[in-house]
Amino acid sequence: MEPITIYLLTAIGLGLGATATVTFWHQILNWGEKNLFPWFDKHLPTIAPYLKNAFLKVNNVVTNVRRAVKNAWEKIREYLLKQVVELNRKTTSTWIQRVTSWVIEASGYNNKPVVKQITTEVEVNWDDLPPDVYEAVIKRQNSSVEKNITEMRDKELALIN
């Protein structure tokens, strides 16, 4: 596997985890403000300020993570034009995952950008597939699933603004 592919996949994997945390944080904070804080204010008023301070500290971390994820994704998107994941059933328990990325390389003729297509394939166990793939296979009896990863990440990051 080429180094740029490893870097892209690592960055995208880290971005996914951070994006999920950031996305759910707003819901957690909203729940805390509406339910947890009032309960502590009423039943444990001496501890309530510590709880709120803890939420503020976590919020600072989440805000920094949100900014870092957005900045990292914007940098990646300067070079990553599109990335598609295709999953095809090989056997009942084994799938082939093909990741195709279209990236810009600045090493073209006279340093003009060149679009390069990079494709990697790995075998994936049924247990390691995401839940929406299970649904597509079981409910719709699909033997292949395709996802536009760049489009999904762009939409996710637009939601956490």
N, C-alpha and C positions, 0 to 999 in steps of 0.2 A: 504494500500500500504506500502511496506517495506521501511525503511529509505534509504537503498542503491539505490532503484529505484527512489525515490524522488531526491536524490542527483545527480544521473546520468541524469535524465531528465532535471533538472534545469541547470546543467553544459552544457548539449548539447544545450538547448534552448539559453543560454547566448552565447555559442560558435557560434551558427547560426547567431545571430544578429551581433556579432562582425566580423564574417567571411564575411558577406555580406558587411559591411562597409569597411573593409580592401580591399576586392576584387574590389569594385568600386572606391576606393580612387586612385588607379593607373590611372584609366581612367579620373578621375576628375583632377588629377595633370597634366596629359598629355594635357588635354584640356586647362587648365590654362596656361601652358607653351607655347602652340601653338597659342592660341587665346586671352585669357584674358590679360596676361602680356603684349604682344605687343600693344594691344589696349590701355591699361592704360599708357604704356610708351609714346605712341604717343599723346593721347588726355588729359591725366591727369597725367603728369609726377611728380607732387608734391605728389600725392597720391600713385603712383606705388610702392615706397619702403614699404609703410605700408601694401599694399596688399600682396606683396611678403613675408613680415615678418609674416603676418597672415597665409599664406600657409605653411611657415616653421614651425610655432608653431603647426598647425594642423598635419603636417607630423610627427612631433616628437611624438604626441599623438598616431597617427595611427600606427607608428612603434612600440611603446610600447604595444599597443593593439595587434598587430600582434604577437609579441613575447609572450605575455601573453596567447593568444589563443592557439598558437602552444604548449607552455609548458603545459597548462592545458589539451589539447587533448592528448599529449604524456603521461601524468600522468594517465588520464582516460583509455587510451589504454593498460596500464600495467595490468589493471583489467578487462576491457571490451573487450571480445574477438570478439563479434559480437552483433549487434542489428538490428532487422528487424521489420518494421512496416507493418502491414497488415490491409487494410481497406476493409470491406465487407458491401454491401448495406443491410440494414435492412428494411427500407421503402423508399419511394421516397425522403423524406427529412432527414432521419436519417441513419447514418452509424455506424458500430461497428469498433472501432480502437483497434487492438490488438498489443501491443508492447512486443516482446520477446527479452530478453537480456540474453546473456551467459557471466557470470562474474566469475572471479577467486576469491575464498575465501581462505585465508591463514589459516583458522581454521580447516583444515582437520586433519586426524589421523597423529600424529607426526609432526604437522605443515606442512604437505605436501599440496600443493595447490589442491583445489577441485573446479571443474567447476560446477557452479550452474545456472540453468535456471530459469529466473524470467519472468512471463508473467502477463501483466496487460491488462484489457479491459475497455474501456469507450465508451459511446455513443457520437457521434460527429454529429453536425448539418451540413447539406449540405453547408451552407454559410461559415463554418469554414474550409472546405477542401482546400488544396493547388490547385493552378491553373492546375498543371499537372494531378491531379486526375480528375478534371472537363473534361479535354481533353480526358482522357482515357475512361471516362464514355460516353461522348457525341459522340465523333468521332468513337470510337472502340466498343461502347456499352458493356463495361466491367462492371461487377457488383462487382468486387474485384480488388484491386491493392496492390502489395507488393513491398516494397523498403528496400534495405540493407542500413541502416543509416550509419554504420561504414564505409562501402566502399565509400559512397557519401562524408562523411566528410574527409576521407583520401585523396580523389581526390581534394576536394576544398582546403585543406591546402597545397597540393602539388602545386596548381596553384598560391598561394600567396607568394611563396618563393621569 
